[in-house]
Amino acid sequence: MTAMRYIPDLVEEKKETLKKYRRIKHALNARMPLSEEDKENIKKSFHLALSAHKDMRRKSGEPYIYHPLEVAYICVTEIGLGATSVICALLHDVVEDADYTIEDIRSMFGDKVALIIDGLTKVSDFLDLDAKAMTAINIQKIVMALVQDVRVILIKLADRLHNMRTLASMPEQKQIKISKETTTFFAPLAHRLGLYAIKNELEDLALKYINPVIYNEISKDLEAIMEKFEPDIHRFIYPIKRSLSEARYKVEIKSRAKSISSIYDKMLRKQLPFEEIYDILAIRILLDVPAEDEKRACWEAYSIVTNHYRPKPGRLRDWISTPKSNGYQALHTTVMSQFGRWVEVQIRSTRMDEIAEKGYAAHWKYKENFRGLNSGANMENWLNRIREMLGNDQNPDAIEFVENLLGFLFVDEVFVFTPKGEPRILPNGSTVLDFAYAIHTELGNKCIGGEVNHQLKPISYQLRTGDQVKVLDSNAQNPDDEWLKIAITTRARTSIINALKEQKRQYAPKGERGLQRIFRDLHIEWNSANRERLVNLSGKKSLLDLYYDVALSKFTLHEAKVALQQTQSNWLQKLNPFNRKHSSMQEISIELSQHLNDAGSNTGQKKDFIVDPFCHPIPGDDIIAVATLQNVPMIHRAGCKKITEIEPSKDTFVVKTLWNESSDQNYLTGIYLDGFDRKGFIFELSDTLFQELDVNIKSFDISADNGVYACYIMLYVKNTKQLQAIINRLKKVDGIKKVYRINNRSDIANKVD
């Protein structure tokens, strides 16, 4: 993916720069009148950014100043931020890219702007760290600043959105790396902050670069669907709008399609082709009513919708009575249209819609005007949970912190209640133990179980929405390592780890004396280097853990001998990064292509590559090779979800490559088919596969229920052309309703392998 070549025109660039700047001021003034101080500071920040970036250009060739100007405009128009955020957006790269310090910013714009800019400035003084560690440290820095001022992450999201919109000019490897980082961290964070439009766009743009083939296919299919059903959507909306108008509601109804990334995600999760995703179409009903009438109005609108169209059972979602943790409120239902497709209907007030579109920033616009909805409480609860993740440790491990944060971002939630009826929001899968720690750390440390809906439950019991929980505790109880397998919330796990550390510290003197005796018996010198070596060889996380196990006789002289039996050379090879083979990206790409082209089909040959058992790529598929400098490359289909889960590293390479089409090797893949059972069907299917098509089948799994069957077949083929020929032939067999290739279906693969 490459952008058109940019040809600079200094006069036009100056005009465009001023145009973008004036556009920001106009958007700000449209929201609220600016004070003279704000006007002066915005002007000053613009000129400072202009000076700092005057000789800089983006990869596209455009002046760099376009970027902060666009970020500032996104902050105002798409997130709803004000003057301070515009100042910070204009200056967000000044410290990182020019000869200015945070103290310079503080002296010119004050403490608040300096705090935000500091949070937006990447860490750059850890040159010995790999890419994963650097990314983790920078994310940790952003989150630490976020809990002091949430505008840090809102501006960062605007920055990332503009970078994704202009990613075409970057090298392909950079596009993939930035896109993966976006789907892993920034899109889920936008979701958690209630910025749904930004979240969807980030995910769509990331998919565009991670898997352009899939993106383009779905985009084309989606465009065709919308064009086909546009007249029907207007007919669908008309009776609803007429009835709401007759009920004297001021209403706006919008139609939209499901985002490309969400369609793809559903295709993967449900293992369905695009044609069988039936909830692609949606409408949004926006009611302009006073805040105190919102709930009644939304339910009345729901009644009107279901008077006209039959709702799908079990598809009503009430997020008005119980808002999501990011403040999202709406009624969702799915109804059958008069043109034979399911249509999702979202019903919300204009206030709810602004919060859904602009997330956290919009909460505070309504905070003072309508306290009854407590619009900011859930968001503050969410931020408090992030503060708890940071804990009391001033120097938490960055990678561990980010892993915890990512787990926190992705999970759904349950709503549970204390004995007094106070609501608590916890991640889905939370246990009685998590609930206890959510109340108080000491209550968690002494928890022995709970009464859930007046029934006795163990600490491991997983809570469900609506449960009322009373924690049972005992002074004789203390946390142990098994609790880490039960607790899922960061607060609980951090509290347990801290309690275990304290216990281990108490055993440290005894463990140290025991380890000294082991060293003496093995004639090993007692020094820090040898102690650290034994920690690594024994697989312990720290010297404290080793002392603890020695004190409890879990690590004895025998275990020490076993650990030390590893050869000195192996140990040095494992620890010394300078012994590793290094190679350039170009060399790795050539090596991987050579692996694929030279790979023979003769049995007994050493394999030059491994075919991923998750996505089962075959010749004809677009493929990507993934390898480290030490390992044989693994071949994935370009759309394989596992690729997006690979951690970026200087020793990990993700390279597009090609099959050797002349190879006679057979590859494993899978197909799914279903339809209506009939007498003789299995015989005809078997005859078609074995006699006519001469297919080599690894496994065949068919089940029937009330005349309907489902069949999963794992088979060997040479390429996609042969597979498509098989599918086309099977479609002609009487009784087969649909047949398609299994894509990334690990549970099916495990079932039939």
C-alpha positions in Angstrom: 0.0 0.0 0.0 1.7 3.2 -1.1 0.5 6.8 -1.3 0.8 9.1 -4.3 4.1 11.0 -4.4 3.8 14.4 -2.7 5.3 17.4 -4.5 6.0 20.3 -2.1 4.6 23.8 -2.9 5.7 26.1 -0.1 3.2 28.9 -0.9 0.2 26.4 -0.9 1.6 24.7 2.2 1.6 28.0 4.1 -2.0 28.7 3.0 -3.1 25.1 4.0 -1.4 25.5 7.4 -3.2 28.7 8.2 -6.5 27.2 6.9 -6.1 24.2 9.3 -5.3 26.5 12.2 -8.3 28.8 11.6 -10.6 25.7 11.3 -9.6 24.6 14.8 -10.4 28.1 16.2 -13.7 28.1 14.4 -14.6 24.7 15.8 -13.7 25.8 19.3 -15.7 29.0 19.1 -18.7 27.0 17.9 -18.7 25.0 21.1 -18.2 27.9 23.6 -16.7 31.4 23.6 -13.0 31.4 24.3 -11.4 33.7 26.9 -8.7 36.1 25.9 -6.2 34.0 27.8 -7.2 30.9 25.9 -7.0 32.7 22.5 -3.5 34.0 23.4 -2.2 30.6 24.5 -3.6 28.8 21.5 -1.9 31.3 19.2 1.3 31.0 21.2 1.3 27.1 21.0 0.6 27.2 17.3 3.6 29.5 16.6 5.8 27.4 18.9 4.8 24.2 17.1 5.3 25.9 13.7 8.8 26.9 14.7 9.7 23.6 16.3 8.6 21.6 13.2 9.5 24.1 10.5 12.1 21.9 8.8 10.3 18.6 9.4 8.3 16.5 7.0 6.2 13.4 7.4 6.9 10.2 5.4 4.2 11.3 3.0 6.3 14.5 2.2 3.8 16.8 3.8 4.9 19.5 6.4 5.0 17.9 9.8 2.9 20.8 11.3 -0.1 19.3 9.5 -0.1 16.4 12.0 -0.5 18.4 15.3 -3.0 20.6 13.6 -5.1 17.6 12.6 -4.8 16.0 16.0 -6.0 19.2 17.6 -9.0 19.3 15.2 -9.9 15.7 16.1 -9.7 16.6 19.8 -12.3 19.3 19.3 -14.7 17.9 16.7 -14.6 14.1 17.4 -13.9 14.0 21.1 -15.3 17.3 22.3 -12.3 18.6 24.1 -11.5 22.3 24.8 -8.8 24.9 24.7 -6.3 23.3 27.0 -6.4 20.1 25.0 -5.9 22.0 21.7 -2.8 23.6 23.2 -1.5 20.2 24.3 -2.3 18.6 20.9 -0.4 21.3 19.0 2.6 20.8 21.3 2.4 17.1 21.8 5.6 16.3 19.7 7.5 19.5 20.5 9.5 18.1 23.4 10.2 14.8 21.7 11.2 16.2 18.3 12.7 19.6 19.0 15.1 21.3 21.5 12.5 22.0 24.1 12.1 20.6 27.6 9.1 20.0 29.9 10.3 22.9 32.0 10.3 25.2 29.0 6.6 24.2 28.4 5.9 24.7 32.1 7.3 28.2 32.1 5.3 29.2 29.0 2.0 27.4 29.6 1.8 26.4 33.3 1.8 23.1 35.3 -1.4 21.5 33.8 -0.2 21.7 30.1 3.3 20.6 31.2 1.8 17.5 33.0 -0.2 16.5 29.9 2.7 17.1 27.5 5.0 15.0 29.8 2.5 12.2 29.6 2.4 12.4 25.8 6.2 12.4 25.4 7.7 9.0 24.7 10.5 7.6 26.8 13.7 7.6 24.8 16.6 7.1 27.2 16.5 3.3 27.5 18.6 2.4 24.5 19.4 -1.1 25.8 15.8 -2.3 25.8 14.1 -4.2 23.0 11.0 -3.0 21.1 8.5 -4.8 23.4 10.0 -3.3 26.6 10.1 0.1 25.1 6.5 -0.1 24.0 5.5 -1.3 27.4 7.3 1.5 29.2 5.7 4.2 26.9 2.2 2.7 27.5 2.8 2.6 31.2 3.9 6.2 31.2 0.8 7.2 29.3 -1.4 5.4 31.8 0.3 6.8 34.8 -0.4 10.3 33.4 -3.9 9.3 32.5 -4.9 8.8 36.1 -3.9 12.3 36.8 -5.5 13.9 33.8 -7.6 11.8 31.4 -6.9 14.3 28.6 -3.5 12.6 28.1 -5.0 9.5 26.7 -7.8 11.3 24.8 -5.1 13.4 23.0 -3.1 10.2 22.4 -6.1 8.6 20.8 -6.5 11.5 18.5 -2.8 11.3 17.7 -3.1 7.6 16.9 -6.2 8.1 14.9 -4.5 10.6 12.6 -1.4 8.4 12.3 -3.7 5.5 11.2 -5.5 7.7 8.7 -2.1 8.6 7.1 -0.4 5.2 7.5 -0.2 4.5 3.8 3.0 6.4 3.4 4.8 4.2 5.9 6.9 1.0 5.1 4.8 -2.2 5.1 6.6 -3.6 8.2 5.9 -0.4 10.1 2.2 -0.4 9.0 1.8 -3.9 10.4 3.6 -3.1 13.7 1.6 0.1 14.3 -1.7 -1.6 13.3 -1.1 -4.5 15.7 -0.3 -2.0 18.5 -3.5 -0.2 17.7 -5.7 -3.3 17.9 -3.9 -4.5 21.0 -4.0 -1.3 23.1 -5.5 1.9 21.6 -8.8 0.5 20.1 -9.7 -1.4 23.4 -8.8 1.8 25.3 -11.1 3.9 23.1 -13.8 1.4 23.7 -13.4 1.6 27.4 -13.5 5.4 27.3 -16.7 5.2 25.4 -15.3 6.5 22.1 -17.1 4.0 19.9 -16.7 5.8 16.6 -13.0 6.2 17.1 -12.7 2.6 18.3 -14.4 1.3 15.2 -12.4 3.4 12.8 -9.1 2.4 14.5 -10.0 -1.3 14.2 -11.1 -0.9 10.5 -7.9 0.9 9.6 -5.7 -1.6 11.4 -7.5 -4.5 9.6 -6.8 -2.6 6.3 -3.1 -3.0 6.8 -2.9 -6.2 8.7 -5.1 -8.1 6.3 -5.8 -6.0 3.2 -7.3 -8.9 1.3 -10.0 -9.6 3.9 -10.6 -5.8 4.4 -11.1 -5.2 0.7 -13.4 -8.2 0.2 -15.7 -7.3 3.2 -15.6 -3.6 2.2 -16.8 -4.5 -1.3 -19.5 -6.9 -0.1 -20.7 -4.3 2.5 -20.9 -1.6 -0.2 -23.0 -3.9 -2.3 -25.3 -4.8 0.6 -25.9 -1.2 1.5 -26.6 -0.2 -2.1 -29.0 -3.1 -2.4 -31.0 -2.5 0.8 -30.9 1.4 0.9 -34.4 1.8 -0.4 -35.6 -1.0 2.0 -34.0 0.8 5.0 -35.9 4.0 4.1 -39.2 1.9 4.0 -38.2 0.3 7.3 -37.6 3.7 9.0 -40.7 5.5 7.7 -43.5 3.9 10.0 -41.3 4.2 13.1 -40.6 7.9 12.4 -44.3 8.6 11.7 -45.4 6.9 14.9 -42.8 8.8 17.0 -43.8 12.1 15.4 -47.5 11.3 16.2 -46.4 10.8 19.8 -45.0 14.3 19.6 -41.3 13.3 19.9 -38.6 15.3 18.2 -36.6 12.5 16.7 -33.7 11.8 14.3 -33.2 8.3 12.8 -29.9 7.3 11.3 -29.0 4.2 9.4 -25.6 2.6 9.4 -23.8 -0.6 8.7 -21.7 -2.8 11.1 -18.0 -1.9 10.9 -15.8 -4.0 8.7 -13.7 -5.2 11.6 -16.7 -6.2 13.7 -18.1 -8.2 10.7 -14.7 -9.9 10.3 -14.6 -10.6 14.1 -18.0 -12.2 13.9 -17.1 -14.3 10.9 -14.1 -15.7 12.8 -16.0 -16.2 16.1 -19.1 -17.8 14.5 -17.2 -19.4 11.6 -19.7 -17.9 9.1 -19.2 -16.6 5.6 -20.2 -12.9 5.0 -23.5 -14.0 3.4 -24.6 -15.4 6.7 -23.9 -12.4 8.9 -27.5 -11.1 9.2 -27.2 -8.2 11.6 -25.1 -6.0 9.3 -27.8 -3.3 9.1 -28.7 -1.1 12.0 -30.6 2.1 12.7 -30.2 4.5 15.6 -33.2 6.4 17.0 -32.2 9.7 18.7 -34.8 11.3 20.9 -34.4 15.0 21.9 -36.0 15.0 25.3 -35.2 16.5 28.8 -32.9 14.3 30.9 -35.6 13.4 33.4 -37.9 12.0 30.6 -35.2 9.9 28.8 -35.9 6.5 30.3 -39.7 6.7 29.7 -39.2 8.1 26.2 -36.7 5.3 25.2 -39.0 2.6 26.4 -42.0 4.2 24.6 -39.9 4.2 21.4 -39.1 0.6 22.0 -42.8 -0.2 22.2 -43.5 1.6 19.0 -40.7 -0.2 17.1 -41.9 -3.6 18.3 -45.5 -2.7 17.4 -44.3 -2.4 13.8 -41.7 -5.2 13.7 -41.3 -8.6 15.5 -38.3 -8.6 17.9 -35.8 -11.4 17.9 -36.1 -13.3 21.2 -33.4 -12.8 23.7 -31.9 -9.8 21.9 -33.1 -7.0 24.1 -30.2 -5.2 25.9 -31.1 -2.6 28.5 -28.1 -0.3 29.1 -30.3 2.5 30.3 -31.2 1.1 33.7 -27.7 -0.4 34.1 -25.1 1.7 32.1 -21.8 0.2 31.0 -18.8 1.2 33.0 -17.8 3.8 30.4 -21.2 5.4 30.8 -22.8 4.1 27.6 -26.6 4.1 27.8 -29.1 2.8 25.2 -31.7 0.2 24.4 -30.7 -2.4 21.8 -33.0 -4.8 20.1 -33.0 -6.8 16.8 -36.2 -7.0 14.7 -37.2 -8.7 11.5 -37.7 -6.2 8.7 -40.3 -6.3 5.9 -37.6 -7.2 3.4 -36.5 -10.4 5.3 -33.4 -9.3 7.1 -32.7 -8.7 10.8 -32.0 -5.1 11.7 -30.5 -3.9 14.9 -32.3 -1.0 16.5 -30.5 1.3 19.0 -32.6 3.7 21.0 -31.1 6.6 23.0 -31.5 10.2 23.8 -29.3 12.9 22.2 -27.4 13.2 25.5 -26.7 9.5 25.5 -25.7 9.7 21.9 -23.1 12.4 22.6 -21.6 10.3 25.4 -21.6 7.3 23.2 -19.7 9.2 20.4 -17.4 11.4 22.5 -17.1 9.2 25.6 -15.5 10.4 28.7 -15.2 14.1 27.6 -19.0 14.3 27.2 -19.7 13.1 30.8 -18.5 16.3 32.3 -20.7 18.5 30.1 -23.8 16.8 31.8 -22.3 16.2 35.2 -23.6 19.3 36.8 -26.8 19.6 34.9 -28.2 16.1 35.7 -26.7 14.4 38.7 -29.5 11.9 38.8 -27.9 9.7 36.2 -24.5 9.9 38.0 -23.0 10.1 34.5 -19.4 10.3 35.6 -19.5 7.7 38.5 -18.9 4.6 36.4 -16.0 6.3 34.5 -14.4 7.4 37.8 -14.8 3.8 39.1 -13.0 2.6 35.9 -10.1 5.1 36.5 -9.9 4.1 40.1 -9.4 0.5 39.0 -6.5 1.6 36.8 -5.1 3.5 39.8 -5.3 0.3 41.7 -3.3 -1.4 39.0 -0.5 1.0 39.6 -0.7 0.2 43.3 1.8 1.4 45.8 4.8 0.2 43.8 6.6 3.3 42.4 8.5 1.2 39.8 6.3 -1.6 38.6 7.5 -3.9 35.9 6.3 -2.3 32.6 5.7 -5.4 30.6 3.8 -7.1 33.5 1.8 -3.9 34.0 0.8 -3.7 30.3 -0.1 -7.4 30.2 -2.4 -6.8 33.2 -3.8 -3.6 31.6 -4.6 -5.4 28.3 -6.4 -8.2 30.1 -8.4 -5.5 32.0 -9.3 -3.7 28.8 -10.7 -6.7 27.0 -13.1 -8.2 29.5 -16.8 -7.7 29.9 -18.4 -6.9 33.3 -20.8 -8.2 35.9 -22.9 -6.0 38.2 -23.1 -7.4 41.7 -24.4 -6.0 45.0 -23.2 -5.7 48.6 -25.6 -6.9 51.4 -26.8 -3.3 51.7 -27.7 -3.2 48.0 -24.7 -1.1 46.8 -23.7 -2.0 43.2 -20.2 -3.0 42.3 -18.9 -3.4 38.8 -16.4 -6.3 38.3 -14.8 -7.9 35.3 -16.7 -10.9 33.9 -15.3 -14.1 35.6 -14.7 -12.4 38.9 -14.9 -14.6 42.0 -16.0 -14.1 45.6 -12.3 -13.5 46.3 -12.2 -10.7 43.8 -15.3 -9.1 45.3 -13.7 -9.3 48.8 -10.6 -7.4 47.6 -12.8 -4.9 45.8 -14.4 -4.0 49.2 -11.1 -3.8 51.1 -7.6 -5.3 50.9 -7.7 -6.7 54.5 -11.1 -8.3 53.9 -9.6 -10.0 50.8 -6.6 -11.2 52.7 -8.8 -12.8 55.4 -11.6 -14.1 53.0 -12.6 -17.7 53.5 -15.8 -17.7 51.4 -19.0 -15.9 50.9 -22.8 -16.0 51.0 -24.1 -15.4 47.5 -27.8 -14.9 47.4 -27.8 -16.3 50.9 -26.1 -19.6 49.9 -22.6 -20.5 51.1 -20.0 -20.4 48.3 -16.2 -20.9 48.2 -13.8 -18.1 47.4 -13.5 -19.5 43.8 -17.2 -19.1 43.0 -17.6 -17.0 39.8 -20.1 -14.2 40.2 -23.0 -13.4 37.9 -24.8 -10.2 37.2 -27.5 -9.6 39.9 -25.7 -11.6 42.7 -25.8 -10.2 46.2 -22.6 -11.1 48.0 -21.6 -11.1 51.7 -17.9 -11.9 52.4 -17.0 -14.3 55.1 -13.6 -13.8 56.8 -11.4 -15.3 59.5 -8.3 -13.9 61.3 -6.6 -17.3 60.8 -6.7 -17.0 57.0 -3.7 -15.9 54.9 -3.3 -15.7 51.2 -1.3 -18.5 49.4 0.0 -19.1 45.9 -3.2 -20.9 44.8 -5.2 -17.7 45.2 -3.5 -16.3 42.1 -5.2 -19.1 40.1 -8.6 -17.9 41.5 -8.4 -14.1 41.4 -8.7 -12.3 38.1 -8.9 -8.6 39.0 -5.7 -6.6 39.1 -6.5 -5.2 42.6 -6.9 -8.7 44.0 -3.9 -10.1 42.3 -1.7 -7.2 43.3 -2.9 -7.5 46.9 -2.2 -11.2 46.9 1.3 -10.8 45.4 2.1 -8.1 47.9 0.9 -10.3 50.8 2.9 -13.2 49.5 6.0 -11.0 49.1 5.6 -9.9 52.7 5.3 -13.6 53.8 8.4 -14.5 51.7 10.4 -11.6 53.2 9.7 -13.1 56.7 11.2 -16.4 55.5 14.1 -14.8 53.7 16.7 -15.0 56.5 16.0 -18.7 57.1 16.1 -19.4 53.3 19.4 -17.5 52.9 21.0 -19.6 55.6 19.7 -22.8 54.0 21.0 -21.7 50.5 24.4 -20.9 52.0 24.6 -24.5 53.3 23.7 -25.9 49.8 26.4 -23.8 48.2 28.9 -25.0 50.8 28.0 -28.6 50.2 28.3 -28.1 46.4 31.6 -26.2 46.8 30.2 -23.1 45.0 31.5 -19.7 46.0 28.8 -17.6 47.8 28.5 -14.5 45.6 25.7 -12.6 43.8 26.6 -13.9 40.4 26.2 -17.5 41.4 23.0 -16.8 43.3 21.5 -15.1 40.2 22.7 -18.0 38.1 20.9 -20.6 40.3 17.7 -18.4 40.2 17.7 -18.6 36.4 18.6 -22.3 36.2 15.9 -23.2 38.8 13.2 -21.3 37.0 12.5 -19.1 40.0 11.2 -15.5 39.4 13.5 -14.0 42.0 16.1 -14.7 44.7 13.3 -14.0 47.2 11.3 -16.9 45.7 14.3 -19.2 45.9 14.9 -18.3 49.6 11.3 -19.0 50.3 11.3 -22.4 48.7 14.6 -23.3 50.5 13.1 -22.2 53.8 10.0 -24.4 53.3 12.2 -27.3 52.0 10.7 -27.1 48.6 14.2 -26.5 47.1 16.8 -28.8 48.5 20.4 -30.0 47.8 19.0 -32.5 45.3 17.0 -29.8 43.3 20.1 -27.6 43.2 22.2 -30.5 41.8 19.6 -31.1 39.1 19.5 -27.5 38.1 23.3 -27.2 37.9 23.6 -30.2 35.7 23.0 -27.9 32.7 26.3 -27.3 30.9 28.1 -24.0 31.3 28.0 -23.5 27.6 24.3 -24.0 27.4 23.8 -21.6 30.2 26.0 -18.9 28.7 24.3 -19.4 25.3 20.9 -18.8 26.9 22.0 -15.7 28.8 24.4 -14.0 26.4 22.6 -12.0 23.7 25.9 -11.4 21.8 26.0 -15.1 21.0 22.8 -15.0 19.0 22.8 -14.8 15.2 21.7 -11.5 13.9 20.5 -10.7 10.4 18.9 -7.8 8.5 15.2 -7.8 7.6 16.2 -8.2 3.9 18.3 -11.3 4.7 15.6 -12.8 6.8 13.1 -12.2 4.0 15.3 -14.0 1.5 15.9 -16.9 3.8 12.2 -17.4 4.4 11.4 -17.2 0.7 14.2 -19.7 0.1 12.8 -22.0 2.8 9.4 -22.1 1.1 10.7 -22.5 -2.5 13.2 -25.2 -1.6 10.9 -27.2 0.7 10.6 -30.7 -0.7 7.7 -33.0 -0.4 9.8 -36.1 0.2 9.2 -37.8 3.5 12.1 -37.9 5.8 13.5 -34.5 4.8 14.2 -32.0 7.4 11.4 -29.5 7.4 12.4 -26.0 6.4 9.1 -24.4 7.5 6.0 -25.3 9.6 2.4 -24.9 8.5 0.3 -23.4 11.3 -2.2 -26.0 12.6 -4.6 -23.2 13.6 -5.3 -21.7 10.2 -4.1 -24.5 7.9 -2.7 -22.5 5.0 -2.4 -24.2 1.6 -0.8 -23.1 -1.7 -2.9 -20.4 -3.3 -3.6 -18.6 0.0 -2.0 -15.3 0.7 0.6 -16.2 3.4 2.8 -14.7 6.0 5.9 -16.3 7.4 6.7 -15.7 11.1 10.1 -16.6 12.6 12.6 -15.8 15.2 16.3 -15.9 14.6 16.5 -19.3 16.3 13.4 -21.1 15.0 12.1 -22.6 11.8 9.5 -20.2 10.2 5.8 -20.9 10.7 3.5 -20.2 7.8 0.1 -18.5 8.5 -2.7 -17.5 6.3 -2.7 -13.7 5.9 -6.0 -13.5 7.8 -4.8 -15.7 10.7 -5.8 -14.1 14.0 -2.6 -15.5 15.7 -0.5 -13.0 13.7 -2.1 -10.1 15.5 -1.2 -11.7 18.8 2.5 -12.0 18.1 4.6 -9.7 20.3 6.8 -7.3 18.4 10.5 -8.0 18.9 13.8 -7.2 17.3 14.3 -11.0 16.9 10.8 -11.8 15.5 10.2 -11.3 11.8 6.8 -11.2 10.0 7.4 -11.4 6.3 5.0 -11.8 3.4 6.1 -14.6 1.2 4.9 -16.9 -1.7 4.3 -20.6 -2.1 6.2 -22.7 -4.6 3.4 -23.5 -6.9 5.2 -26.4 -8.5 5.4 -28.4 -5.3 3.4 -31.7 -5.3 3.1 -31.7 -1.5 -0.3 -32.1 0.1 -1.5 -29.8 2.9 -4.2 -30.3 5.6 -7.3 -28.1 5.5 -10.9 -28.3 6.5 -14.4 -27.9 5.2 -17.8 -27.6 6.8 -21.1 -28.7 5.2 -24.7 -29.0 6.4 -28.2 -29.6 5.1 -31.2 -31.9 5.4 -30.6 -35.6 6.0 -32.0 -38.2 3.6 -31.7 -41.9 3.0 -28.5 -42.8 1.2 -27.0 -39.3 1.7 -23.8 -40.5 3.5 -23.2 -43.2 0.9 -23.5 -40.6 -1.9 -21.3 -38.1 -0.1 -18.6 -40.8 0.6 -18.8 -42.0 -3.0 -18.3 -38.4 -4.3 -15.3 -37.8 -2.0 -13.5 -41.1 -2.4 -14.4 -42.5 -5.8 -15.1 -39.4 -7.9 -12.8 -36.7 -6.3 -10.2 -39.2 -4.9 -9.8 -37.1 -1.8 -7.3 -38.1 0.9 -9.3 -37.6 4.2 -7.7 -37.3 7.6 -11.0 -37.2 9.6 -14.7 -37.1 9.0 -17.2 -36.0 11.7 -20.9 -35.9 10.9 -23.9 -35.6 13.3 -27.6 -35.4 12.6 -30.5 -34.0 14.7 -34.1 -34.0 13.7 -33.3 -34.4 10.0 -30.6 -31.8 9.9 -26.9 -32.7 9.8 -23.6 -30.9 10.3 -20.3 -32.3 8.9 -16.7 -31.4 9.5 -14.0 -32.9 7.2 -10.3 -32.5 7.5 -8.7 -33.4 4.2 -5.4 -33.1 2.2 -5.2 -30.9 -0.9 -2.4 -29.5 -3.1 -3.8 -26.0 -3.4 -6.8 -23.7 -3.2 -7.8 -24.5 -6.8 -8.3 -28.1 -5.9 -10.1 -27.2 -2.7 -12.5 -24.9 -4.6 -13.2 -27.7 -7.1 -14.1 -30.0 -4.2 -16.4 -27.4 -2.7 -18.1 -26.7 -6.0 -18.7 -30.4 -6.7 -20.1 -31.0 -3.2 -22.6 -28.1 -3.6 -24.2 -30.1 -6.4 -24.9 -33.1 -4.1 -28.6 -33.3 -3.3 -29.2 -32.5 0.4 -26.2 -30.2 0.9 -27.4 -26.7 1.8 -24.0 -25.0 2.3 -20.4 -25.9 2.2 -17.4 -23.8 2.9 -13.8 -23.9 4.1 -13.2 -23.8 7.8 -11.2 -20.7 8.6 -9.2 -20.4 11.8 -11.5 -22.8 13.7 -9.2 -24.2 16.3 -12.0 -25.9 18.3 -13.1 -27.8 15.2 -9.6 -28.7 14.4 -9.0 -30.0 17.9 -12.3 -31.9 17.7 -11.5 -33.8 14.5 -7.7 -34.0 14.4 
